[in-house]
Amino acid sequence: MKRYVFDSYAILAFLEDEPGADQVEKALREVMLNRAEGLLCITNWGEIYYTVMREQSETVAEEVIKHLGNYPLTLIEADHSLTKAAAKLKGKYKIAYADCFAAALAKQRKATVLTGDPEFKLLKDEVKIVWIA
């Protein structure tokens, strides 16, 4: 079965109907039809929350997170193993720490990252990426 790790970039593009939203919607549909597994790291969940909070308000961030809970995404906690794997990526590459968690989760679960974040270009040899645009 396919596995997707949804980066915050992809989720925000979907929620805000930005370029690439259709590709994220397609992947979410696959997850909803049990044709793929959808994963979201708690660190990226937090990134979604604070981004919406900064751009709009805490009330809207709460609504977005509640809405996101309607999708069958498995929220993955950052345990010791995942955190160490993310830290190793952060030590090796100049990318955002939250992105390292998405990449580390994808490596651990042999999943594909959905993102449009250009920082992930540095990780093209580390994880499989589906670029949204």
C-alpha positions in Angstrom: 0.0 0.0 0.0 1.2 3.5 -0.8 2.1 5.7 2.2 2.1 9.5 2.1 3.7 11.9 4.6 1.8 15.2 4.3 4.1 18.1 4.9 2.6 21.3 6.3 3.2 23.0 3.0 0.9 20.5 1.3 -1.8 20.6 3.9 -1.8 24.5 3.9 -2.0 24.5 0.1 -5.0 22.2 0.2 -6.8 24.1 3.0 -6.2 27.5 1.3 -6.9 26.2 -2.2 -3.5 27.3 -3.4 -1.6 25.8 -6.4 -1.1 22.1 -5.8 -4.4 21.7 -3.8 -5.8 19.3 -6.4 -2.8 17.0 -6.0 -3.2 17.0 -2.2 -6.9 16.4 -2.6 -6.1 13.4 -4.8 -3.8 11.9 -2.2 -6.3 12.5 0.5 -8.9 10.8 -1.6 -6.6 7.8 -1.9 -6.3 7.7 1.9 -10.0 8.0 2.4 -10.6 5.1 0.0 -8.0 3.0 1.8 -5.8 2.9 -1.2 -3.0 4.7 0.7 -1.9 5.5 4.2 -1.7 9.1 5.2 0.7 10.2 7.9 1.2 13.6 9.6 4.0 14.2 12.1 2.9 16.1 15.2 5.7 18.7 14.5 4.1 19.5 11.1 0.7 19.5 12.7 2.0 22.2 15.0 3.5 24.1 12.1 0.1 24.2 10.5 -1.4 25.5 13.7 1.0 28.3 14.3 1.0 29.3 10.6 -2.8 29.7 10.5 -2.7 31.4 13.9 -0.1 34.0 12.8 -1.8 34.7 9.4 -5.4 34.7 10.7 -6.1 34.0 14.4 -6.0 31.4 17.1 -9.8 30.9 16.6 -9.3 30.1 12.9 -6.3 27.8 13.8 -8.5 25.8 16.1 -11.1 25.5 13.4 -8.5 24.4 10.8 -7.1 21.7 13.2 -10.6 20.5 14.0 -11.4 20.3 10.2 -8.1 18.5 9.6 -9.3 15.9 12.1 -12.0 14.9 9.7 -9.4 13.4 7.4 -8.1 9.9 8.1 -4.5 11.0 8.7 -2.5 9.2 11.3 -0.9 11.7 13.6 2.6 10.5 14.5 4.2 11.6 17.8 7.8 12.6 17.8 9.4 9.8 19.8 13.2 9.4 20.5 13.8 7.5 17.3 12.0 9.9 15.0 13.6 12.9 16.8 17.1 11.5 16.4 16.5 10.8 12.7 15.2 14.4 12.2 18.2 15.8 14.1 20.6 13.9 11.9 18.9 15.3 8.8 19.1 18.8 10.3 22.8 18.3 11.1 23.4 17.3 7.5 21.3 19.8 5.6 20.3 23.4 6.0 16.6 23.0 6.1 13.8 23.8 8.6 13.7 21.4 11.6 10.0 20.7 11.0 10.8 19.6 7.5 13.3 17.2 8.9 10.6 15.5 10.9 8.4 15.0 7.7 11.5 13.6 5.9 12.6 11.4 8.8 9.0 10.0 9.1 9.0 9.3 5.4 12.3 7.4 5.6 11.2 5.4 8.6 7.8 4.4 7.1 9.1 4.1 3.5 6.6 6.7 2.5 6.5 9.6 -0.1 6.5 13.2 1.1 3.9 15.5 -0.5 5.3 19.0 -0.6 6.0 22.0 -2.7 8.5 23.4 -0.2 11.8 24.1 -2.2 13.9 23.2 0.9 13.0 19.5 0.2 15.1 19.7 -3.0 18.1 19.1 -0.7 16.6 15.8 0.4 15.9 14.4 -3.0 18.4 11.6 -2.4 17.1 10.9 1.1 13.3 10.5 0.5 10.8 10.1 -2.3 8.9 13.3 -3.0 5.8 14.1 -4.9 6.0 17.8 -5.8 2.8 19.8 -5.7 2.5 22.9 -7.8 
